[in-house]
Amino acid sequence: MPDCTLLSPPFNRVQSISRRRFPGKVRLASGQQRGENRTRSGLVPVRIFPLIMKTKSAATARYDISCSPPVDQVGIAERAQRFTTRSIKTGAKREGLLKVLNMIDLTTLEGADTPNKVRQLCYKAEHLHDAIPGLPTTAAVCVYPPFVKVARQALGSASPVKIASVATSFPSGQGHLDHKLEETQRAVGDGADEIDMVISRGKFLAGDYNYVFDEIAQIKEACGKARLKVILETGELGTLDNVRRASDIAIHAGADFIKTSTGKISSAATIPVTLVMLLAIRDYHFQTGKMVGMKPAGGISKAKLALHYLVMVKETVGPEWLTNQWFRFGASSLANDVLMQVAKLEDGLYQAPQYFSKD
Amino acid sequence: MERLEVLKTYKLYIGGQFPRTESGRYYTPAGADGKPLGNICQASRKDFRNAVVAARSALGGWAVRAAFNRSQILYRIGEMLEGRSAQFADELIKQGSTPAKAKKEVAEAVDRCIYYAGWCDKYQQVFSSVNPVASCHFNFSVYEPVGVVAAIAPEENPLLALLETILPVIAGGNTVVILGAEKSPLSSITLAEVLATSDLPGGVVNILTGIREELLPFMVNHKDVNAFVASDLSNDDWKTAKEEAVHNLKRIIRRKDVISGPESPYPILETQEVKTTWHPIESSIAGGSKY
């Protein structure tokens, strides 16, 4: 099998891939618009306009999206459905719930955020519910860049709770590249351990995949030691095929995590979308042996749903991903629902939200 | 050839929907003639939990609704009940009542709706008070709903007693999860069908059917339930109720006059909380003002 992960111009392997998967039938890779010609034999012509063009920034190698396999929507929906039918009880449930707590990026991304709200969030991240001893901390807190310093002060340097900061003109991603780079560098300089960037969906949808790739690669460089999470905002990508392509681009451009959504639009993380992204991670792992993290964000507010996600992770990419090093939930209200379930396991009583701190 | 009768499955009423019990269980109580009444859902504690979630989310909209509008909706329940009185009477007879008693019970049930509809926008004026205090304050006490109420309907008079338990609770702006009579459950689910078509927002009244012994402990120890209402529990059950209620200090209310009592607004007050406000004012005679 030809290596399709990294391509240098002008060697394009669209042709061979297409012919092997669909013998005797033309499959035009999307993005392959210019220079395409069907011949009578049904083969893609030999000369294909190279998808990869030289630019200054990343002249060496970029990802060719025609290497992303098509997504079987019906198959994904059916598989996603089956994750939600598992029954997880007692001991396994408790383990799962504690794991979920430890995988949460406790998030506040509001216009109304204040330093004190961020401090309170940091406290909550370390003290989820002191009435129950032995609970883990959350994985991280996730804040806007101006609050990274506040969060670092609140958590100190020895805390197990990481600080994640959104950057790159969150949530729209419509900003100039130099601003995005500066924003990233400042956040890292202020003490962020992780950067959650958004991709330029506008560029992606306009077909400028190279721009998207280069941007991610440059932000990754600007991150230095901080880990980079790349938000695809799947709700704006339209199709699962696009989700797969964007995932592949992000992974190949150097993302440490790929993340579904900003949480700012109504269609956020869903099981099918997360499954498609996990499959991209798995394929990359098969090809290169490298692990990439996954973070569904937005719309996961119930403990039961979170447990379904854990089932999906285990059965799609494997149990090695079941730590907060490789899997996260981006959520603000999930933690309290999980805490209510843990408390229910502790004392056998159905709980009420008012006994758990809001932030 | 003799026709096989189709036995109706009576489903639960939760959040304005008619789901089957998540447990998949059902029971078939026998009617007065020895024939089964129907396939009745045997609700589980998880159904109760789901109903509490529905009741809690409906509370915000119902409690702040204009009292006059609540009144209109209760009246509408009465109207819808009147229209289906023949069906209710028929079901009461199946469950062991006599035709004359059944007819009377349905009529009284309709009247009870109209009666409590009238009180919706009056009980606060009548029972709230301005209190005398010895300082420059305007001090007043008003009634407010306690929140989500769990209730168990009496076994006798399954329609009238059910309504007499529900109506004062919702008239006062609470939402309710009620377990219908175990042995004569038809009236409770047919009432749910009436409620679903009478402008009552989904989740304000949730009706379960099932085994009282099984559900009672969860109804009284759920921490998101603010009060518990019942009338014909055994002494042991009352003891359980009081013990289990301590987890969130929920109010345990023992209704004594559900079946034979006269019409009265006082049951409304049992699921109300009195809130007292001290409002500072510039001067008062009590505070030493000369004018």
Contacts between the chains, C-beta under 8 A, distances in Angstrom:
chain1	res1	chain2	res2	distance
A	349	B	221	5.3
A	349	B	222	7.0
A	349	B	223	5.6
A	349	B	247	5.7
A	350	B	49	5.4
A	350	B	52	7.2
A	350	B	218	7.1
A	350	B	221	7.6
A	350	B	222	4.4
A	350	B	223	6.2
A	350	B	224	6.5
A	351	B	223	5.3
A	351	B	224	7.0
A	352	B	222	7.9
A	352	B	223	4.3
A	352	B	224	3.6
A	352	B	248	6.7
A	353	B	224	7.4
A	355	B	223	6.8
